[in-house]
Amino acid sequence: MGWHEGACDVTVNDRHLSLDAMRGFAVMGILLLNIVGFAMPDAAYVNPAAWGGTDPLNAGVWAVNFVLFDGKMRGLFSVLFGASMLLVIQRAEASGQNAKSVHLNRMAWLFVIGAAHFILVWWGDILVPYAICGTFALFFINKDVKQLLRWAVILYLLYFLLASLIVAGGWWQSIQAAAPGADPEMVQSTAKMLASFGKPGTDQVTESLELYRGGWLPIMHEHLGIFAESLVNTLMFFTIDTLAMMLVGMAMLKSGFILGIWAPAIYAKIAVRAFAIGLLPMIGLAAWVIASGFDTVITFAAFFSFSFPFRIVLTIGWASGLLWLIGQHRDSPLVARVAAAGRAAFSNYLGTSLLMTFIFYGWGLGLFGTVSRAGAMLFVLSAWAIMLLWSKPWLERYRFGPAEWLWRSLARRSLQPMRR
């Protein structure tokens, strides 16, 4: 079975199982990367030398996450967002509602919730950029599968060009600043640039430690101050590849691919080929970064630009592999729990932010900057256990997760029925 229109006319249960279970895997997987942003100075997110340890164990944890999960889980989340967004629009149209109005209202409230999440809780919010990309995606809802994929490729190329230009400019500037007799202003601006690239030992790291080991009010004030700049950066850098992934998700829904109705052998074949193409280059990039001693520019280049084509391939590989896995274990109790975590993904995402900031920030337990990269994985496993334990029994009693209920009620301008 290949790409074709009309394949989304399947049963609701099938549709929900594939989408929800994949979403559950994605919301769990994304914490493997986000934990660094919760537990350590933000420079560590790009460069492990900035914080968290570069000994063999911690470098190994970084390498595994870089090769297998970094960018791929966010990519998978974006694919699922695009598919789910289109599904909501289709259902609104089928029920006679103004689908565009329904969608724009949902995105507006997602932006508001995301802004509150950014300012009040955590700087690593993805809801604001998703609301922006989801709004742009409205222009593509009537495109067919081939058109959606064509636009996704165009956006991928545009992002890769932009990222490569930034990396090349940073490389050139760092070479010029290191030359004998370099202009002092260039040296100073280069130091600032490298700090933004995740350079270890900078004032930025020290300031981050001081801020997040303190109280909630200074943290909130800082987040409020950087929100506008973050929004501009989102529009410039985050929107392009995220929108492309959403378009791929829309194409996957229109073709039926993401609903799990293709032959299992096709999912397995796509997954094997994707990992065969993407893994070796990613392993090579990780080895290059480690061999460089986590050089600031090399590490940033690998993170931001060079890995990007392979992140796309591996995201498709993850989607295909998970669809195969879900199809093979459709009746598994574990898959049912993961699917429940996916149905409550919004609640699990926001709940994780609240839990982890309480554990690490100064207003809570104050463990910020005290755990290694490897040690942080223990908190990830604990959060996974919580997601799997609470989501299923909650949804057996209630229609929605708490955050899903709030978003739905705000978007529909009335309190939605909660109990089953």
PyMOL commands that set and color helices and strands:
alter all, ss='L'
color gray80, all
select helices_A, chain A and resi 12-29+31-39+43-46+48-50+56-69+72-94+99-120+127-140+145-178+184-196+203-212+216-255+257-259+264-291+296-306+308-328+333-343+345-360+373-397+402-412
alter helices_A, ss='H'
color red, helices_A
deselect
rebuild
show_as cartoon
